[in-house]
Amino acid sequence: MKPGPQSKLNPRIQANMDSLLASQLDLLESQLKSLSGAWTKSARSAFSTITSDTAGFENQTRKRLDSLNRETTETLTKVEEKIKALEKRSLRLDRLLNRHMLGRAALVGGTTAALTLCGSFLAVTLMIPSQQPTPTPRLAQPPAALQGSRTIRGVGGLGELIALPPGLVPTRCPIGTGAGRICLQREE
């Protein structure tokens, strides 16, 4: 084997180079350990921060969910109270309407009964023969002033009507004339 370029070096230089190389390796190893420690510390810090941030987020989320649950429960309670109040109003209105309808029914029934009673009373009154003689209407002989008038008789003899001659009109009778009289006046 051929001796390499290192074998030609002075053993003292060789020792210096070996010690320099060893010190460089020690320095590199210490830097690697330092970097490894920094990276480990940094990773631990990041992991710790992520864990605390996650815990904080979970805590905030839990608080928000609890708040939303409370609000939902309060809203449901208010809606149920309003529904109960509306049901009470509905029942009260139903009772009032029933009373009103019963009142109207009673009023209509009472009015119908009263009208029936009045009609029955009138029918019975008309059917009972009266003790007083009923006057039979008779037409007086028309005076000379009524010449030209005509007498019209109703169907079945139910009445008579006098058609006045032209120029003669009914008018108010003077005070003291008496009841059951008709006054006439000539038109001018």
Salt bridges, closest charged atoms under 4 A:
GLU29 OE2 - LYS33 NZ 3.70
GLU160 OE2 - ARG153 NH1 2.09
